[in-house]
Amino acid sequence: MVGWVAFLWILEVVDVATGHSLDAYGIEPRRPGELLDVVPASFIHFGFGHVASNSVPLLVFGFLAALGGIRRFAAVAALIIVVDGLGVWLVAPDHSNTAGASGLVFGLFGYLLVRGFVDRRPLDIGVGLVIGAIWGSSILLGLSPANTSVSWQGHLFGLAAGVAAAFVFRRRNAPASARPLMS
């Protein structure tokens, strides 16, 4: 996760050094050509303050989510990024440009919040409850359409994708009758 976040910062340095040329990789809604920007938009930010606001929660949530396995984490992150980007593409306001890792941040929050209940793992339930207690109010504020400087659509679709990812990538336990028994 440190490498991922460092990459986001490097991209923002390149963006600033090139006169914000990477901002074009944000998502402009309902334009067919913009579907190609669904994934890159999660890595682009509109300034250092923007990338800074995503860095700590992305480090924490990403680290905790990756403890369940790197392949599972990669699949969860990919699902969140794609669903979030497509949702933004479908419903964001006309003439807007949406980019940033906050959709992934909200998605990982939703994933961690629900994963323990879906997998029926007490430790993961505890992690989800602690994450919810610490960041829950910030997440709720980020979902408010009243704040027109952030993409509440990106936050909402990210959160929904993270919750869905907890179900899609749940741990499959063998039924009790199929478990080997020692004699």
GROMACS elastic network, one bead per residue, 0.5 to 0.9 nm:
[ bonds ]
;  ai    aj funct       b0    kb
    1     5     6  0.61241   500
    1     6     6  0.83566   500
    1    58     6  0.76533   500
    1    59     6  0.55593   500
    1    60     6  0.83861   500
    1    62     6  0.61996   500
    1    63     6  0.61611   500
    1    66     6  0.86508   500
    2     5     6  0.52587   500
    2     6     6  0.59973   500
    2     7     6  0.85155   500
    2    59     6  0.66293   500
    2    63     6  0.88997   500
    3     7     6  0.60721   500
    3     8     6  0.87257   500
    4     7     6  0.50979   500
    4     8     6  0.64859   500
    4     9     6  0.89198   500
    4    58     6  0.89691   500
    4    59     6  0.84692   500
    5     8     6  0.50441   500
    5     9     6  0.64359   500
    5    10     6  0.87098   500
    5    51     6  0.86645   500
    5    54     6  0.87764   500
    5    55     6  0.61321   500
    5    56     6  0.87844   500
    5    58     6  0.75070   500
    5    59     6  0.70639   500
    6     9     6  0.50967   500
    6    10     6  0.61871   500
    6    11     6  0.86223   500
    6    55     6  0.89099   500
    7    11     6  0.61368   500
    7    12     6  0.86397   500
    7    43     6  0.83375   500
    8    11     6  0.51270   500
    8    12     6  0.63275   500
    8    13     6  0.87819   500
    8    43     6  0.59052   500
    8    44     6  0.70418   500
    8    45     6  0.79123   500
    8    51     6  0.70673   500
    8    55     6  0.85445   500
    8   101     6  0.86695   500
    9    12     6  0.50575   500
    9    13     6  0.62697   500
    9    14     6  0.86764   500
    9    45     6  0.88833   500
    9    48     6  0.77537   500
    9    51     6  0.68228   500
    9    52     6  0.83560   500
    9    55     6  0.88972   500
   10    13     6  0.50647   500
   10    14     6  0.62552   500
   10    15     6  0.85260   500
   11    14     6  0.50455   500
   11    15     6  0.60211   500
   11    16     6  0.86622   500
   11    22     6  0.81220   500
   11    43     6  0.76528   500
   11    44     6  0.68778   500
   11    45     6  0.82591   500
   12    16     6  0.61230   500
   12    17     6  0.84292   500
   12    20     6  0.84130   500
   12    22     6  0.82765   500
   12    43     6  0.89775   500
   12    44     6  0.69412   500
   12    45     6  0.64195   500
   12    46     6  0.78397   500
   12    47     6  0.67773   500
   12    48     6  0.68059   500
   12    51     6  0.76332   500
   13    16     6  0.52452   500
   13    17     6  0.60656   500
   13    18     6  0.85827   500
   13    47     6  0.89467   500
   13    48     6  0.83049   500
   14    17     6  0.50091   500
   14    18     6  0.60677   500
   14    19     6  0.86558   500
   14    20     6  0.80540   500
   14    21     6  0.85907   500
   14    22     6  0.79961   500
   15    18     6  0.52756   500
   15    19     6  0.63376   500
   15    21     6  0.57737   500
   15    22     6  0.52785   500
   15    23     6  0.72849   500
   15    44     6  0.83486   500
   15    45     6  0.85361   500
   15    46     6  0.87240   500
   15    47     6  0.85554   500
   16    19     6  0.52724   500
   16    20     6  0.50933   500
   16    21     6  0.78911   500
   16    22     6  0.86062   500
   16    47     6  0.77129   500
   17    20     6  0.72627   500
   17    21     6  0.87410   500
   18    21     6  0.56523   500
   18    22     6  0.79579   500
   19    22     6  0.84664   500
   20    23     6  0.55886   500
   20    24     6  0.80936   500
   20    46     6  0.81313   500
   20    47     6  0.88177   500
   21    24     6  0.61888   500
   21    25     6  0.84464   500
   22    25     6  0.56930   500
   22    26     6  0.79789   500
   22    44     6  0.68250   500
   22    45     6  0.85245   500
   23    26     6  0.57034   500
   23    41     6  0.84146   500
   23    44     6  0.66868   500
   23    45     6  0.72442   500
   23    46     6  0.68919   500
   23    97     6  0.82177   500
   23    98     6  0.89979   500
   23    99     6  0.77576   500
   24    27     6  0.80626   500
   24    28     6  0.89287   500
   24    37     6  0.86930   500
   24    41     6  0.88960   500
   24    97     6  0.81288   500
   25    28     6  0.88361   500
   25    34     6  0.81526   500
   25    36     6  0.85421   500
   25    37     6  0.54131   500
   25    38     6  0.83780   500
   25    40     6  0.62123   500
   25    41     6  0.56089   500
   25    44     6  0.71314   500
   25    97     6  0.86998   500
   25    98     6  0.88746   500
   25    99     6  0.76520   500
   26    34     6  0.81583   500
   26    37     6  0.62023   500
   26    38     6  0.76990   500
   26    40     6  0.73176   500
   26    42     6  0.80650   500
   26    44     6  0.69601   500
   26    45     6  0.84530   500
   26    97     6  0.54658   500
   26    98     6  0.50906   500
   26   100     6  0.80491   500
   27    30     6  0.89414   500
   27    31     6  0.88148   500
   27    34     6  0.59047   500
   27    35     6  0.75779   500
   27    36     6  0.87525   500
   27    37     6  0.58506   500
   27    38     6  0.63604   500
   27    40     6  0.89033   500
   27    41     6  0.62901   500
   27    85     6  0.74460   500
   27    88     6  0.73453   500
   27    89     6  0.63049   500
   27    92     6  0.89382   500
   27    96     6  0.78581   500
   27    97     6  0.52705   500
   27    99     6  0.64391   500
   28    31     6  0.65447   500
   28    34     6  0.61311   500
   28    35     6  0.88001   500
   28    37     6  0.86597   500
   28    88     6  0.84723   500
   28    89     6  0.65842   500
   28    92     6  0.79889   500
   28    93     6  0.87064   500
   28    94     6  0.75625   500
   28    95     6  0.67627   500
   28    96     6  0.57396   500
   28    98     6  0.66906   500
   29    32     6  0.84844   500
   29    34     6  0.72506   500
   29    35     6  0.87232   500
   29    88     6  0.67636   500
   29    90     6  0.60514   500
   29    91     6  0.69973   500
   29    92     6  0.58590   500
   29    93     6  0.70370   500
   29    94     6  0.63202   500
   29    95     6  0.75457   500
   29    96     6  0.71111   500
   29    97     6  0.76309   500
   29    98     6  0.85235   500
   30    33     6  0.87400   500
   30    34     6  0.75320   500
   30    35     6  0.83753   500
   30    89     6  0.55928   500
   30    90     6  0.58708   500
   30    91     6  0.80711   500
   30    92     6  0.85365   500
   30    94     6  0.81281   500
   31    34     6  0.54333   500
   31    35     6  0.74160   500
   31    89     6  0.79300   500
   32    35     6  0.57355   500
   32    36     6  0.82917   500
   33    36     6  0.61773   500
   33    37     6  0.80613   500
   34    37     6  0.52572   500
   34    38     6  0.71094   500
   34    89     6  0.77912   500
   35    38     6  0.54093   500
   35    39     6  0.85507   500
   35    85     6  0.82763   500
   35    86     6  0.75202   500
   35    89     6  0.73647   500
   36    39     6  0.72720   500
   36    40     6  0.79662   500
   37    40     6  0.52145   500
   37    41     6  0.56662   500
   37    42     6  0.87852   500
   37    85     6  0.81311   500
   38    41     6  0.56755   500
   38    42     6  0.74443   500
   38    81     6  0.75547   500
   38    82     6  0.63741   500
   38    83     6  0.87888   500
   38    84     6  0.81512   500
   38    86     6  0.64747   500
   38    88     6  0.85977   500
   38    89     6  0.77213   500
   38    99     6  0.89740   500
   39    42     6  0.58341   500
   39    43     6  0.76878   500
   39    78     6  0.85236   500
   39    81     6  0.62338   500
   39    82     6  0.62699   500
   39    85     6  0.68000   500
   40    43     6  0.54676   500
   40    44     6  0.66773   500
   40    99     6  0.83072   500
   41    44     6  0.52653   500
   41    45     6  0.79540   500
   41    81     6  0.88719   500
   41    85     6  0.75759   500
   41    98     6  0.71359   500
   41   100     6  0.60732   500
   41   101     6  0.79029   500
   42    45     6  0.79977   500
   42    81     6  0.66801   500
   42    85     6  0.78488   500
   42    98     6  0.89730   500
   42    99     6  0.58071   500
   42   102     6  0.77183   500
   42   103     6  0.73207   500
   42   104     6  0.72845   500
   43    99     6  0.74133   500
   43   100     6  0.58578   500
   43   101     6  0.59992   500
   44    51     6  0.83425   500
   44    99     6  0.56968   500
   44   100     6  0.52916   500
   44   101     6  0.75190   500
   45    48     6  0.75682   500
   45    49     6  0.88500   500
   45    50     6  0.59925   500
   45    51     6  0.57748   500
   45    98     6  0.89551   500
   45    99     6  0.58490   500
   45   101     6  0.76168   500
   46    49     6  0.80024   500
   46    50     6  0.59324   500
   46    51     6  0.75708   500
   46    99     6  0.73893   500
   46   100     6  0.75137   500
   47    50     6  0.53316   500
   47    51     6  0.66298   500
   47    52     6  0.86831   500
   48    51     6  0.52072   500
   48    52     6  0.59189   500
   48    53     6  0.85388   500
   49    53     6  0.61218   500
   49    54     6  0.88050   500
   50    53     6  0.53132   500
   50    54     6  0.67093   500
   50    55     6  0.88936   500
   50   100     6  0.75587   500
   51    54     6  0.52865   500
   51    55     6  0.61344   500
   51   100     6  0.73392   500
   51   101     6  0.77376   500
   52    55     6  0.51318   500
   52    56     6  0.74626   500
   53    56     6  0.70588   500
   53    57     6  0.79564   500
   53   102     6  0.85291   500
   54    57     6  0.59270   500
   54    58     6  0.59166   500
   54    59     6  0.85592   500
   54   100     6  0.80011   500
   54   101     6  0.62969   500
   54   102     6  0.59578   500
   54   105     6  0.70308   500
   55    58     6  0.51871   500
   55    59     6  0.60657   500
   55    60     6  0.86743   500
   55   101     6  0.85407   500
   56    59     6  0.51083   500
   56    60     6  0.62034   500
   56    61     6  0.84878   500
   57    60     6  0.50927   500
   57    61     6  0.57340   500
   57    62     6  0.78853   500
   57   102     6  0.89904   500
   57   105     6  0.64657   500
   57   109     6  0.86490   500
   57   135     6  0.86645   500
   58    61     6  0.53003   500
   58    62     6  0.54309   500
   58    63     6  0.79788   500
   58   101     6  0.78843   500
   58   102     6  0.82038   500
   58   104     6  0.77463   500
   58   105     6  0.54777   500
   58   108     6  0.80424   500
   59    62     6  0.53195   500
   59    63     6  0.58825   500
   59    64     6  0.85355   500
   60    63     6  0.52592   500
   60    64     6  0.62241   500
   60    65     6  0.85739   500
   61    64     6  0.51908   500
   61    65     6  0.59968   500
   61    66     6  0.84351   500
   61   105     6  0.71170   500
   61   108     6  0.58961   500
   61   109     6  0.64491   500
   61   112     6  0.75031   500
   61   131     6  0.84049   500
   62    65     6  0.50920   500
   62    66     6  0.59286   500
   62    67     6  0.86530   500
   62    73     6  0.79766   500
   62    77     6  0.87206   500
   62   105     6  0.81039   500
   62   108     6  0.68288   500
   63    66     6  0.51347   500
   63    67     6  0.64439   500
   64    67     6  0.53587   500
   64    68     6  0.76805   500
   64   112     6  0.77951   500
   64   127     6  0.83978   500
   65    68     6  0.59568   500
   65    69     6  0.79363   500
   65    70     6  0.86765   500
   65    72     6  0.86042   500
   65    73     6  0.60704   500
   65    76     6  0.86680   500
   65   108     6  0.70978   500
   65   111     6  0.79031   500
   65   112     6  0.66335   500
   66    69     6  0.53464   500
   66    70     6  0.54030   500
   66    71     6  0.83677   500
   66    72     6  0.74728   500
   66    73     6  0.50085   500
   66    74     6  0.80873   500
   67    70     6  0.73606   500
   67    73     6  0.81175   500
   68    71     6  0.87251   500
   68    72     6  0.67828   500
   68    73     6  0.69745   500
   69    72     6  0.53459   500
   69    73     6  0.60669   500
   69    74     6  0.86290   500
   70    74     6  0.60241   500
   70    75     6  0.85579   500
   71    74     6  0.50761   500
   71    75     6  0.62030   500
   71    76     6  0.85614   500
   72    75     6  0.51485   500
   72    76     6  0.61089   500
   72    77     6  0.85698   500
   72   169     6  0.70596   500
   73    76     6  0.50245   500
   73    77     6  0.60150   500
   73    78     6  0.84428   500
   74    77     6  0.51457   500
   74    78     6  0.60136   500
   74    79     6  0.85592   500
   75    78     6  0.50990   500
   75    79     6  0.61324   500
   75    80     6  0.85823   500
   75   165     6  0.85390   500
   75   169     6  0.80281   500
   76    79     6  0.52327   500
   76    80     6  0.61913   500
   76    81     6  0.86324   500
   76   107     6  0.88185   500
   76   108     6  0.81619   500
   76   111     6  0.82671   500
   76   161     6  0.87848   500
   76   162     6  0.73669   500
   76   165     6  0.57238   500
   76   166     6  0.79631   500
   76   168     6  0.86513   500
   76   169     6  0.72233   500
   77    80     6  0.51269   500
   77    81     6  0.60638   500
   77    82     6  0.86015   500
   77   104     6  0.68916   500
   77   107     6  0.80207   500
   77   108     6  0.75681   500
   77   162     6  0.83158   500
   77   165     6  0.86454   500
   78    81     6  0.51820   500
   78    82     6  0.61461   500
   78    83     6  0.85088   500
   79    82     6  0.53425   500
   79    83     6  0.59915   500
   79    84     6  0.82248   500
   79   161     6  0.69554   500
   79   162     6  0.80374   500
   79   164     6  0.89519   500
   79   165     6  0.69302   500
   80    83     6  0.53463   500
   80    84     6  0.57421   500
   80    85     6  0.82759   500
   80   103     6  0.75467   500
   80   104     6  0.60763   500
   80   107     6  0.58848   500
   80   108     6  0.79227   500
   80   157     6  0.82293   500
   80   158     6  0.58516   500
   80   159     6  0.82060   500
   80   160     6  0.84262   500
   80   161     6  0.50136   500
   80   162     6  0.58501   500
   80   164     6  0.87088   500
   80   165     6  0.73176   500
   81    84     6  0.52451   500
   81    85     6  0.59734   500
   81    86     6  0.85481   500
   81   101     6  0.86097   500
   81   103     6  0.70532   500
   81   104     6  0.60124   500
   81   107     6  0.82993   500
   81   158     6  0.73099   500
   81   161     6  0.82849   500
   82    85     6  0.51534   500
   82    86     6  0.60850   500
   82    87     6  0.84917   500
   82   161     6  0.88114   500
   83    86     6  0.51843   500
   83    87     6  0.60367   500
   83    88     6  0.85811   500
   83   157     6  0.68527   500
   83   158     6  0.71664   500
   83   160     6  0.87076   500
   83   161     6  0.60814   500
   84    87     6  0.51278   500
   84    88     6  0.62027   500
   84    89     6  0.85673   500
   84   103     6  0.61296   500
   84   104     6  0.77314   500
   84   107     6  0.82666   500
   84   153     6  0.84089   500
   84   154     6  0.59015   500
   84   155     6  0.78722   500
   84   156     6  0.80803   500
   84   159     6  0.83273   500
   84   160     6  0.83275   500
   84   161     6  0.66932   500
   85    88     6  0.51352   500
   85    89     6  0.60812   500
   85    90     6  0.86286   500
   85    98     6  0.88812   500
   85    99     6  0.89026   500
   85   103     6  0.81114   500
   85   154     6  0.72260   500
   85   157     6  0.80485   500
   85   158     6  0.83267   500
   86    90     6  0.61710   500
   86    91     6  0.87697   500
   86   157     6  0.86165   500
   87    90     6  0.51089   500
   87    91     6  0.62024   500
   87    92     6  0.78917   500
   87   153     6  0.73222   500
   87   154     6  0.71311   500
   87   156     6  0.88179   500
   87   157     6  0.58694   500
   87   158     6  0.85393   500
   88    91     6  0.54212   500
   88    92     6  0.51036   500
   88    93     6  0.88292   500
   88    98     6  0.75166   500
   88   151     6  0.82679   500
   88   153     6  0.59213   500
   88   154     6  0.55182   500
   88   157     6  0.73646   500
   89    92     6  0.61735   500
   89    98     6  0.87382   500
   91    94     6  0.86587   500
   91   153     6  0.71047   500
   92    95     6  0.88195   500
   92    96     6  0.70809   500
   92    97     6  0.85966   500
   92    98     6  0.80711   500
   92   151     6  0.76786   500
   92   152     6  0.88571   500
   92   153     6  0.63263   500
   92   154     6  0.81218   500
   93    96     6  0.58840   500
   93    97     6  0.88952   500
   94    97     6  0.87816   500
   98   150     6  0.85808   500
   98   151     6  0.68149   500
   98   154     6  0.78514   500
   99   102     6  0.84177   500
   99   103     6  0.88001   500
   99   151     6  0.86422   500
   99   154     6  0.86655   500
  100   103     6  0.71241   500
  100   104     6  0.84448   500
  101   104     6  0.52693   500
  101   105     6  0.62265   500
  101   106     6  0.87605   500
  102   106     6  0.59906   500
  102   107     6  0.82325   500
  102   151     6  0.89036   500
  102   154     6  0.74320   500
  102   155     6  0.64840   500
  102   158     6  0.78543   500
  103   106     6  0.52058   500
  103   107     6  0.60053   500
  103   108     6  0.85931   500
  103   151     6  0.88154   500
  103   153     6  0.87496   500
  103   154     6  0.51777   500
  103   156     6  0.77093   500
  103   157     6  0.70883   500
  103   159     6  0.71928   500
  104   108     6  0.59932   500
  104   109     6  0.83970   500
  104   154     6  0.88670   500
  104   155     6  0.82124   500
  104   158     6  0.58365   500
  104   159     6  0.80570   500
  104   161     6  0.89431   500
  104   162     6  0.81100   500
  105   108     6  0.52471   500
  105   109     6  0.61712   500
  105   110     6  0.87093   500
  105   155     6  0.82326   500
  105   158     6  0.75184   500
  105   159     6  0.82061   500
  106   110     6  0.62445   500
  106   111     6  0.85832   500
  106   139     6  0.70389   500
  106   142     6  0.88552   500
  106   154     6  0.86102   500
  106   155     6  0.57441   500
  106   156     6  0.76156   500
  106   157     6  0.84446   500
  106   158     6  0.53173   500
  106   160     6  0.85143   500
  106   161     6  0.88728   500
  106   162     6  0.73766   500
  107   110     6  0.51128   500
  107   111     6  0.60790   500
  107   112     6  0.85859   500
  107   155     6  0.77775   500
  107   156     6  0.85291   500
  107   157     6  0.77916   500
  107   160     6  0.67838   500
  107   161     6  0.58300   500
  107   163     6  0.71258   500
  107   165     6  0.85152   500
  108   112     6  0.60018   500
  108   113     6  0.83422   500
  108   158     6  0.80025   500
  108   159     6  0.74079   500
  108   161     6  0.87576   500
  108   162     6  0.55736   500
  108   163     6  0.83873   500
  109   112     6  0.52737   500
  109   113     6  0.60157   500
  109   114     6  0.86923   500
  109   128     6  0.82101   500
  109   131     6  0.74062   500
  109   132     6  0.78852   500
  109   135     6  0.84214   500
  109   136     6  0.87605   500
  109   139     6  0.83504   500
  109   158     6  0.89911   500
  109   159     6  0.69579   500
  109   162     6  0.70652   500
  109   163     6  0.85176   500
  110   113     6  0.50424   500
  110   114     6  0.62360   500
  110   115     6  0.82828   500
  110   128     6  0.86970   500
  110   132     6  0.89992   500
  110   158     6  0.80868   500
  110   159     6  0.50983   500
  110   160     6  0.70286   500
  110   161     6  0.78201   500
  110   164     6  0.85436   500
  110   165     6  0.87573   500
  110   166     6  0.82162   500
  111   114     6  0.54428   500
  111   115     6  0.55960   500
  111   116     6  0.89633   500
  111   128     6  0.85226   500
  111   159     6  0.77620   500
  111   160     6  0.87869   500
  111   161     6  0.80453   500
  111   164     6  0.75872   500
  111   165     6  0.63552   500
  111   166     6  0.52711   500
  111   167     6  0.88492   500
  112   115     6  0.52630   500
  112   116     6  0.72510   500
  112   124     6  0.75419   500
  112   125     6  0.83363   500
  112   127     6  0.72604   500
  112   128     6  0.52004   500
  112   129     6  0.88283   500
  112   131     6  0.76136   500
  112   132     6  0.88069   500
  112   162     6  0.79719   500
  112   163     6  0.82049   500
  112   166     6  0.77854   500
  113   116     6  0.72409   500
  113   117     6  0.82317   500
  113   124     6  0.84145   500
  113   125     6  0.73842   500
  113   127     6  0.76044   500
  113   129     6  0.65829   500
  113   130     6  0.87676   500
  113   131     6  0.69824   500
  113   132     6  0.64998   500
  113   162     6  0.89695   500
  113   163     6  0.78547   500
  113   166     6  0.89370   500
  114   117     6  0.55431   500
  114   118     6  0.63014   500
  114   119     6  0.86945   500
  114   124     6  0.86817   500
  114   125     6  0.75713   500
  114   128     6  0.67321   500
  114   162     6  0.85232   500
  114   163     6  0.61842   500
  114   166     6  0.63232   500
  114   167     6  0.85327   500
  115   118     6  0.51435   500
  115   119     6  0.59607   500
  115   120     6  0.81129   500
  115   121     6  0.83269   500
  115   124     6  0.67275   500
  115   125     6  0.72485   500
  115   128     6  0.75489   500
  115   163     6  0.77956   500
  115   165     6  0.85107   500
  115   167     6  0.75882   500
  115   170     6  0.72977   500
  116   119     6  0.51396   500
  116   120     6  0.54811   500
  116   121     6  0.50393   500
  116   122     6  0.65267   500
  116   123     6  0.72175   500
  116   126     6  0.77070   500
  116   127     6  0.79092   500
  116   128     6  0.68899   500
  116   166     6  0.85435   500
  117   121     6  0.67329   500
  117   122     6  0.79604   500
  117   124     6  0.77054   500
  117   125     6  0.58957   500
  117   128     6  0.88237   500
  118   121     6  0.80297   500
  118   166     6  0.67122   500
  118   167     6  0.64926   500
  118   170     6  0.65491   500
  118   171     6  0.83219   500
  119   122     6  0.89125   500
  119   124     6  0.82515   500
  119   125     6  0.89021   500
  119   166     6  0.82420   500
  119   167     6  0.85095   500
  119   170     6  0.58503   500
  119   171     6  0.58018   500
  119   172     6  0.80575   500
  119   173     6  0.87010   500
  120   124     6  0.81376   500
  120   125     6  0.76860   500
  121   124     6  0.54604   500
  121   125     6  0.62446   500
  121   126     6  0.87877   500
  122   126     6  0.61958   500
  122   127     6  0.86646   500
  123   126     6  0.50875   500
  123   127     6  0.62912   500
  123   128     6  0.86945   500
  124   128     6  0.60965   500
  124   129     6  0.85461   500
  125   128     6  0.50752   500
  125   129     6  0.62016   500
  125   130     6  0.86884   500
  126   129     6  0.50866   500
  126   130     6  0.61988   500
  126   131     6  0.85599   500
  127   130     6  0.51949   500
  127   131     6  0.60907   500
  127   132     6  0.84683   500
  128   131     6  0.51012   500
  128   132     6  0.59837   500
  128   133     6  0.85285   500
  129   133     6  0.60812   500
  129   134     6  0.86273   500
  130   133     6  0.50511   500
  130   134     6  0.61540   500
  130   135     6  0.84981   500
  131   134     6  0.52544   500
  131   135     6  0.58696   500
  131   136     6  0.72120   500
  132   135     6  0.54656   500
  132   137     6  0.81465   500
  132   139     6  0.88253   500
  133   136     6  0.56155   500
  133   137     6  0.79041   500
  134   137     6  0.77542   500
  134   138     6  0.85649   500
  135   138     6  0.54140   500
  135   139     6  0.62138   500
  135   140     6  0.87763   500
  136   139     6  0.51065   500
  136   140     6  0.62210   500
  136   141     6  0.87053   500
  137   140     6  0.50765   500
  137   141     6  0.62367   500
  137   142     6  0.86409   500
  138   141     6  0.51225   500
  138   142     6  0.62263   500
  138   143     6  0.88737   500
  139   142     6  0.50588   500
  139   143     6  0.65757   500
  139   155     6  0.82850   500
  140   143     6  0.52652   500
  140   144     6  0.69719   500
  141   144     6  0.54609   500
  141   147     6  0.84738   500
  142   145     6  0.82548   500
  142   147     6  0.78465   500
  142   150     6  0.75930   500
  142   151     6  0.82151   500
  142   152     6  0.61104   500
  142   155     6  0.66282   500
  142   156     6  0.84465   500
  143   146     6  0.88107   500
  143   147     6  0.86151   500
  143   151     6  0.83274   500
  143   153     6  0.75652   500
  143   154     6  0.87973   500
  143   155     6  0.60515   500
  143   156     6  0.60307   500
  144   147     6  0.61332   500
  144   148     6  0.87861   500
  144   152     6  0.61293   500
  145   148     6  0.65626   500
  145   150     6  0.85453   500
  145   151     6  0.81307   500
  145   152     6  0.57979   500
  145   153     6  0.81659   500
  146   149     6  0.89976   500
  146   152     6  0.88129   500
  147   150     6  0.62290   500
  147   151     6  0.83222   500
  147   152     6  0.77824   500
  148   151     6  0.72646   500
  148   152     6  0.81147   500
  149   152     6  0.89748   500
  150   153     6  0.86224   500
  150   154     6  0.85023   500
  150   155     6  0.86431   500
  151   154     6  0.51885   500
  151   155     6  0.64382   500
  151   156     6  0.86336   500
  152   156     6  0.59508   500
  152   157     6  0.85104   500
  153   156     6  0.50813   500
  153   157     6  0.60754   500
  153   158     6  0.83108   500
  154   157     6  0.53217   500
  154   158     6  0.58987   500
  154   159     6  0.84679   500
  155   158     6  0.51083   500
  155   159     6  0.60864   500
  155   160     6  0.86078   500
  156   159     6  0.51644   500
  156   160     6  0.61751   500
  156   161     6  0.85331   500
  157   160     6  0.50488   500
  157   161     6  0.59516   500
  157   162     6  0.84958   500
  158   161     6  0.50774   500
  158   162     6  0.61518   500
  158   163     6  0.87222   500
  159   162     6  0.51453   500
  159   163     6  0.63674   500
  159   164     6  0.86618   500
  160   163     6  0.52092   500
  160   164     6  0.61749   500
  160   165     6  0.85456   500
  161   165     6  0.59666   500
  161   166     6  0.87248   500
  162   166     6  0.64533   500
  163   166     6  0.53018   500
  163   167     6  0.70101   500
  163   168     6  0.89834   500
  164   167     6  0.53178   500
  164   168     6  0.61533   500
  164   169     6  0.85366   500
  165   169     6  0.57011   500
  165   170     6  0.78412   500
  166   169     6  0.55409   500
  166   170     6  0.56089   500
  167   170     6  0.51273   500
  167   171     6  0.88029   500
  169   172     6  0.85397   500
  173   176     6  0.86171   500
  174   177     6  0.81213   500
  174   178     6  0.61858   500
  174   179     6  0.64247   500
  175   178     6  0.53832   500
  175   179     6  0.66959   500
  176   179     6  0.54160   500
  176   180     6  0.88127   500
  177   180     6  0.82241   500
